[in-house]
Structures are given as C-alpha cells and as structure tokens.
C-alpha cells in the first residue's frame, strides 16, 4: 500500500516571538520540521507534501528537494491546510499521515505502529493519542464500546464527563487518502474561530459508518507541540535525553549526560568516552576509542579512532587516528591532522594539513600550510600567511625542525630535514637539510644596563612632585 504524508508547516508561530520561522527553530541542532520529515521518510513515505505559509521560501530553502510544497496563503485552520494538498494527493490511493511540523519528538517507531494498526484494520482514520495526567487544553479522545474513536472533543466544548478523560489527541493522524479528501469537502467553519478543523473529519467518517481507531503512544513526550520558547526548551531536553540514551546503549560512555550536548546527526563509535561539558554539533563523526572533553566544542568534524580532544574548539576539521588536540586548541575549517599528530595548548590551525607524527605543541599559529611527517614546530612559531590582501601558503617538508618563535613569511618552503633556528624570520625558501638562521647578531655591552637604569631613575625624579 502506498504511503504518503502531509506536514503542516504554515503557521506563523507568534508566541515564539522570533524573527525565525517557527518550524525552523532547532531542537538538538536540527530544525523541527527536519526532524518531522526524517521521521515520515523512515516509515516509507513515497510522497511528502509540506504545507507552507509564513516563511515559505525559507522552509523550502532548508528542505530543498526532499518534499513537495503547497501554499496556504491564509491560515483558516488545520482542515483547510490539509485541503491545500488535494491538487497533489487527491487522486492517490493509499495511506496518508498528517503531522504538524512543530512536533519533533514523534518517532518513526510510533508512526510505524500507527500506520500498521490503521492498515491492518482497513480503517478510514486512526488518531495518535496519549494519556496525560494533566490534559487541560488538549482535545479529548472519546471512545465507543468497541474501543474505536467516536469523536474528538476540544477542551472548551467538553462536558464534565468528557473533561475527566485523560486520553488526548496529539494532532497526528493516519487516513485512507481518498476518504480523507472526500471528508474534507464536508468540513464547515461553523465555529467561533470560523476555521476548518481537521478533527471534524473524524466525526464525519464515523457518521458514515467508517472505522476510526486510536493508537496510543506509550511516551507522552511525543505529543509535545512547540508553540513557544518554553516548549522548545522542553522538547530540547527530551530530545537530548533520547539522543544520549541511544549513544550510551550503543557503547558510548557519557560521564555526565546532564552536561553533555549531542546533536541529532552526530555519529559516535563504541568505547568512546565523553567528559562533562562536551558539545557535539552538526554532522560530526567520532570514531571508536576516542576521548572527548572535558569542555570541548566540536562541529562538523571527523575524529578518527583513538583520538583525544581536551578543552578545545574544533570546526570543520579532521583529526587523525590517535592524534591528540588540546588543551585550549582551536582547529578551524580546512584543518586535516594525520595519524598521531599532537596539537598542544593555545595552538590555532586553519586550512592546513599536518602529516603523521608531527607536533605543534604550544602557542603557535599554523594557517594555509602543508606540513609533512614528523615535523616539530616549536613554541610561538607562526606561519605569516596574510599580507592584508591575499593569503599565501607555507610548505614544510618531512622531518623538518622549526625552532621557537620562528616567523615563516609565506609564500615560503622549508625543505625535508631542514632546521630553522629559533627566533628567525624566514622570507626565503630553505632547501632540504639546510640550516636557516635569520636574526640580528647578539652584541653585549659591558655595564650598560646600569647606565640605562640610572638614566631612567633620573627622568622619573625630574617629573616627581616636590
């Protein structure tokens, strides 16, 4: 049976009080609507239609070719929103899930269960429900003696008996596609808001004698719809807990889950240890047997097996097998570290490749450079890569030694096995196995330090008040 989905993403989200369109607000690093689309795709949806309205172009720009789109120019209710998809899906046969773009916590497993029940019973509609201890504000699920759903009653319309029901409508539905669009033609806006409500379809189908079921999720957090920053924070917390749990069950040690933040798309290998204060973002991939943290922020990076990153910031960088980074290092975009490279404290690397076994141990900047294998770059060494207008490249061959406080003024090449003496400013290339020294010859003047101190004291006494 063909499976389809309609994602409702046309609301403005005024309660978010934000310039960012509501469904684009991220939860664990991914926009809410991105979570929803990934979930429906995981259930085998062959066609996914996103109903857009406010911020339509930004939603389309984010989702790209992963969905089809229809525009709800005026927001006249959820039923009206789904009806906008009739031109694309109205003639299809199969099962259609209708889900809101601000419900990032609904899982693929739950949707699969919802759809499986719906399809196995040849239902016209199946409602995703949840049991909530404090259901105030939610539509109540009223079931018949056969266990089917008779109707959905909104809070304001509940009788005393109906208000006592704890099973609520999550706002996610599964429909027989043809019956959905036929019933939508019968939905009216005879209500105080003069809007067309999707839940009214349930009553219409029931009156026709169709089967309407309810599928109850065992995780009430899946019912959370994000309408303000408080709900966004709540969803973030639940999602983070879910992500951390998945990684721990997959063989990752998280020392303190409460202080560890892992993005939704991060991949981590087994036997890796995450220390407190670790923040992993974007499409970061971390291998096995790594040690990350404490207090490290890593975004869109690849960290290979056995590497260690301590108290450092990495962005769009690659760290080789058994390499070590930190503490207090900064790896910027374009950094590629080979195997067993050491990047020490207060080292910054940008757009540079550093070969296997090389060391940049402390207080150095390596930018726009290609560094060979087994190179030692001493404390305070700098690749001078920018002249105010252009970036130039530094090349250092295998087994070279760069002394402390060396300036390599690019473009410049230091050959294989060359030795650059500490304190040198190198402006010309150094051939393989050569020694380069570029500093003023030292001159000692006997007793001159005392003359300088006497001169300075006299000047101070001259300007002191009487």
C-alpha positions in Angstrom: 0.0 0.0 0.0 1.3 3.4 -1.0 2.3 5.7 1.9 2.2 9.4 1.9 2.5 12.3 4.3 1.2 15.8 4.7 3.3 18.0 7.0 1.6 21.1 8.4 4.1 24.0 8.5 2.1 27.1 7.6 1.6 28.7 11.0 3.4 31.9 11.8 4.3 30.9 15.4 3.7 34.4 17.0 4.2 33.0 20.5 7.8 32.2 19.7 8.4 35.9 19.5 11.1 35.4 16.9 12.3 36.5 13.5 13.0 32.9 12.7 10.0 31.0 11.3 8.7 28.6 13.9 9.3 25.2 12.3 12.9 26.2 11.6 13.8 26.6 15.3 16.3 23.9 16.0 16.0 21.0 18.5 19.3 19.4 19.2 20.8 21.2 16.2 18.2 20.3 13.6 15.1 22.4 12.7 11.9 20.9 14.0 10.5 20.4 10.5 13.7 18.5 9.6 13.1 16.0 12.4 9.5 15.5 11.3 10.4 14.9 7.6 13.1 12.4 8.6 10.6 10.6 10.7 7.9 10.3 8.0 10.6 9.3 5.4 11.7 6.5 7.8 8.2 5.0 7.6 8.4 4.6 3.8 6.5 7.7 2.7 6.7 7.9 -1.1 5.3 11.4 -1.3 5.7 14.0 1.3 3.8 17.3 0.9 4.7 20.2 3.2 2.0 22.9 3.6 3.8 26.2 3.9 2.6 29.7 4.6 4.6 32.3 6.6 8.3 32.0 5.8 7.6 29.6 2.9 10.7 30.4 1.0 13.0 29.8 4.0 11.3 26.4 4.7 11.7 25.4 1.0 15.3 26.6 1.1 16.0 24.3 4.1 14.1 21.2 2.9 15.0 21.6 -0.8 14.1 18.6 -3.0 13.2 16.3 -0.1 9.5 17.3 -0.2 6.7 18.7 -2.4 5.1 22.0 -1.4 1.7 23.7 -1.4 0.9 27.2 -0.1 -1.8 28.0 2.4 -2.0 31.8 1.8 -4.5 32.4 4.6 -4.5 30.3 7.7 -8.0 29.1 8.0 -7.5 26.0 10.2 -5.9 22.6 10.0 -8.6 21.1 7.8 -8.1 24.0 5.3 -4.4 23.4 5.4 -4.6 19.7 4.5 -7.1 20.5 1.8 -4.4 22.5 0.0 -2.6 19.3 -0.8 -5.6 17.9 -2.7 -4.2 19.0 -6.1 -1.1 16.8 -5.4 -2.5 13.9 -3.5 -6.3 13.9 -4.1 -6.2 11.2 -6.8 -3.8 8.9 -4.9 -4.8 5.6 -3.3 -3.1 4.6 -0.1 -2.3 5.7 3.5 -1.6 9.3 4.4 -0.1 10.6 7.7 -1.0 14.1 8.7 1.5 15.5 11.2 2.5 19.0 12.4 5.9 20.4 11.6 6.4 21.5 15.2 6.2 18.0 16.7 9.9 16.9 16.6 9.6 14.2 19.2 7.3 11.9 17.3 9.3 8.8 16.5 9.4 6.6 13.4 8.6 3.6 15.6 5.4 5.2 16.8 4.3 6.3 13.3 5.0 2.8 12.1 2.8 1.4 14.8 0.1 3.9 14.0 0.2 3.0 10.3 0.4 -0.7 10.9 -2.8 -0.7 13.0 -4.6 1.5 10.5 -3.7 -0.6 7.5 -4.3 -4.0 9.2 -7.9 -2.9 10.2 -8.7 -1.2 7.0 -9.6 1.9 9.0 -10.6 5.2 7.4 -8.7 7.1 10.1 -6.5 6.4 13.0 -5.6 9.0 15.6 -2.3 9.1 17.5 -3.3 9.5 21.2 -1.5 9.8 24.5 -2.6 9.6 28.1 -1.8 12.7 30.1 -2.1 13.3 33.8 -3.0 17.0 33.3 -4.8 17.1 30.0 -6.2 20.6 30.2 -6.0 22.4 26.9 -6.0 19.2 24.8 -8.8 17.7 22.7 -10.1 14.6 24.4 -10.5 11.2 22.7 -14.0 9.8 23.2 -14.1 6.1 22.5 -17.1 3.8 21.9 -17.8 0.5 23.5 -15.9 -1.3 20.7 -12.8 0.7 21.5 -13.0 2.8 18.4 -12.9 6.6 18.4 -16.3 8.2 18.4 -15.2 11.8 18.3 -12.6 14.3 19.4 -13.9 17.0 21.8 -11.9 20.2 22.3 -11.3 21.4 25.8 -13.7 24.3 25.6 -16.5 22.1 24.4 -16.1 19.3 26.9 -18.8 18.2 29.3 -17.8 17.5 32.8 -17.6 13.8 32.0 -15.6 14.4 28.8 -13.2 16.7 30.7 -12.3 13.9 33.0 -10.9 11.8 30.2 -7.1 11.6 30.2 -6.6 10.3 26.7 -5.8 13.3 24.4 -5.4 14.0 20.7 -1.7 14.5 19.8 -2.6 16.1 16.4 -1.1 13.3 14.4 -3.4 11.2 12.2 -3.4 8.4 9.7 -6.0 8.4 6.9 -7.3 6.4 4.0 -6.2 9.1 1.4 -9.4 9.0 -0.7 -11.7 9.2 2.3 -9.6 12.0 3.8 -10.1 14.3 0.9 -13.7 13.4 0.4 -14.5 14.1 4.0 -12.6 17.5 3.9 -15.2 18.7 1.4 -17.8 18.3 4.2 -16.0 20.2 6.9 -17.5 23.5 7.7 -16.3 26.6 9.6 -19.4 26.9 11.8 -17.4 27.7 15.0 -16.3 30.8 16.9 -13.0 31.0 15.1 -14.6 30.4 11.7 -11.9 27.9 10.8 -11.9 24.5 9.2 -10.7 21.9 11.7 -9.1 18.6 10.7 -10.5 16.8 13.8 -14.0 17.3 12.4 -13.1 14.7 9.7 -13.2 12.1 12.5 -16.8 12.8 13.2 -17.7 12.8 9.5 -16.1 9.5 8.9 -17.7 7.9 12.0 -21.2 9.1 10.9 -20.6 7.5 7.5 -20.0 4.2 9.3 -16.3 4.1 8.6 -13.8 2.6 11.0 -12.0 5.2 13.2 -9.3 3.9 15.6 -7.0 5.3 18.2 -3.3 4.3 18.6 -1.9 5.2 22.0 1.8 6.1 22.2 3.5 4.9 25.4 5.6 8.0 25.5 3.6 11.1 26.3 6.5 13.4 25.3 5.8 12.6 21.7 2.7 14.7 22.0 4.6 17.9 22.6 3.9 20.6 20.0 6.3 23.5 20.2 4.5 26.9 20.3 6.8 29.0 22.5 10.3 29.1 23.9 9.3 27.1 27.0 8.0 24.2 24.9 11.1 24.5 22.7 13.3 24.1 25.8 11.2 21.2 27.0 11.5 19.4 23.6 15.2 20.1 23.5 15.6 18.4 26.9 13.6 15.3 26.0 15.4 15.0 22.6 18.8 15.4 24.2 18.0 12.7 26.8 16.8 10.4 24.0 20.0 11.0 21.9 22.3 10.5 24.9 20.5 7.3 25.8 20.8 6.0 22.2 24.6 6.6 22.2 25.1 5.0 25.7 23.1 1.9 24.7 25.3 1.8 21.6 28.5 1.6 23.6 29.5 5.2 24.3 30.4 6.3 27.8 28.9 9.6 28.8 30.3 10.6 32.2 27.7 13.2 32.9 24.7 13.1 30.5 23.2 16.2 32.1 26.2 18.3 30.9 26.7 16.7 27.5 25.1 18.0 24.4 25.0 15.8 21.3 23.4 17.0 18.0 20.8 14.8 16.3 23.0 13.9 13.4 26.2 13.2 15.3 27.7 9.7 14.9 29.9 8.2 17.7 31.8 4.9 17.7 31.9 2.3 20.5 34.1 2.7 23.6 34.5 6.5 23.1 34.3 8.5 26.3 32.6 11.9 26.5 33.6 14.0 29.5 31.4 16.8 31.0 31.0 20.0 29.0 31.3 18.2 25.7 29.2 19.8 22.9 29.0 17.9 19.6 27.2 19.6 16.7 26.3 19.3 13.1 27.4 16.2 11.1 30.3 15.4 13.4 31.5 11.8 13.1 33.6 10.4 16.0 35.4 7.0 15.8 35.9 4.3 18.3 38.1 4.5 21.5 38.2 8.3 21.4 38.3 10.6 24.5 36.5 13.9 24.1 36.4 16.6 26.7 36.0 18.0 29.2 34.8 21.3 27.9 35.2 20.8 24.1 33.0 22.1 21.3 33.2 20.2 18.0 31.1 21.0 15.0 31.0 19.3 11.5 34.3 17.4 12.2 35.6 13.9 11.6 37.5 12.5 14.6 39.2 9.1 13.8 39.7 6.1 16.1 41.7 6.6 19.2 42.0 10.4 19.0 41.7 12.7 22.1 40.4 16.2 22.2 40.6 18.1 25.5 39.2 21.5 26.3 39.3 22.7 22.7 37.2 24.1 19.9 37.0 22.4 16.5 35.1 23.4 13.4 35.1 21.6 10.1 38.3 19.8 10.9 39.6 16.3 10.6 41.6 14.7 13.4 43.6 11.6 12.5 43.9 8.2 14.3 45.4 8.5 17.8 46.0 12.2 17.3 45.8 14.5 20.4 44.3 18.0 20.5 44.5 20.4 23.4 44.1 21.6 25.9 42.9 25.0 24.7 43.5 24.4 21.0 41.4 25.9 18.1 41.1 23.9 14.9 39.4 26.0 12.2 37.9 24.9 8.8 40.1 23.1 6.5 42.4 21.6 9.2 43.5 18.0 8.5 45.6 16.2 11.0 47.3 12.9 10.2 47.9 10.0 12.5 49.4 10.6 15.9 49.7 14.3 15.4 50.0 16.4 18.5 48.3 19.8 18.7 49.0 21.3 22.1 47.9 24.2 24.3 47.0 27.5 22.7 47.7 26.4 19.2 45.5 27.6 16.3 45.4 25.7 13.0 43.4 26.9 9.9 43.2 25.4 6.4 46.3 23.3 7.0 47.3 19.7 6.5 49.7 18.3 9.1 51.3 15.0 8.4 51.6 11.9 10.5 53.6 12.2 13.7 54.1 15.9 13.5 53.9 18.1 16.6 52.8 21.7 17.2 53.0 21.6 21.0 52.2 25.1 22.2 51.5 28.8 21.5 51.7 28.6 17.7 49.6 29.5 14.6 49.6 27.3 11.5 47.5 28.7 8.7 47.3 28.0 5.0 50.1 25.4 5.3 51.1 22.0 4.3 53.2 20.3 6.9 54.9 17.0 6.3 55.5 14.0 8.5 57.5 14.0 11.8 57.9 17.8 11.8 58.5 19.6 15.1 57.1 23.1 15.2 58.4 24.9 18.3 56.7 27.2 20.8 55.5 30.5 19.4 56.1 29.6 15.7 53.9 31.5 13.2 53.1 31.0 9.6 52.7 34.5 8.4 50.0 33.8 5.8 48.2 37.2 5.2 49.5 40.4 3.8 46.3 42.4 4.3 45.1 41.4 0.8 46.0 37.8 0.0 46.5 34.5 1.8 49.7 32.7 0.9 50.9 29.1 1.5 53.7 27.7 3.7 55.1 24.3 2.9 57.2 22.3 5.4 58.8 19.0 4.3 59.1 15.8 6.3 61.4 15.7 9.3 62.0 19.4 9.4 62.6 21.2 12.7 61.1 24.7 13.2 62.5 26.4 16.3 60.7 28.5 18.8 59.5 32.0 17.9 60.1 31.5 14.2 58.1 33.5 11.6 57.7 31.8 8.3 56.6 34.6 5.9 54.5 33.0 3.1 54.8 32.1 0.4 57.8 30.0 1.6 59.0 26.4 1.6 61.1 24.7 4.2 62.6 21.5 2.7 62.8 18.0 4.0 65.0 17.7 7.1 65.8 21.4 7.2 66.5 23.1 10.5 65.2 26.6 11.2 66.9 28.3 14.2 64.8 29.8 17.0 63.9 33.4 16.7 64.4 33.5 12.9 62.1 35.3 10.4 62.3 33.3 7.2 61.4 35.1 4.0 63.2 32.9 1.5 62.8 29.2 1.0 65.1 26.7 2.8 66.4 23.7 0.9 66.4 20.2 2.2 68.8 19.5 5.1 69.9 23.2 5.2 70.1 25.2 8.4 68.4 28.6 8.3 69.1 31.5 10.7 67.7 34.9 10.2 68.3 37.2 13.2 70.5 40.1 14.3 73.8 39.0 15.7 73.9 39.5 19.5 76.1 42.2 21.0 76.8 42.5 24.7 77.8 46.0 26.1 79.6 45.6 29.5 78.0 47.7 32.3 75.5 49.4 30.0 72.4 48.1 31.9 73.4 50.2 34.9 73.6 53.3 32.7 70.1 52.7 31.4 68.7 52.3 35.0 70.4 55.5 36.2 69.1 57.4 33.2 65.5 56.1 33.8 65.7 56.9 37.5 66.9 60.5 36.8 64.0 61.0 34.4 61.5 59.7 37.0 62.9 62.0 39.7 62.7 65.0 37.4 59.0 64.6 36.9 58.1 63.7 40.5 56.3 66.4 42.6 58.4 68.2 45.2 
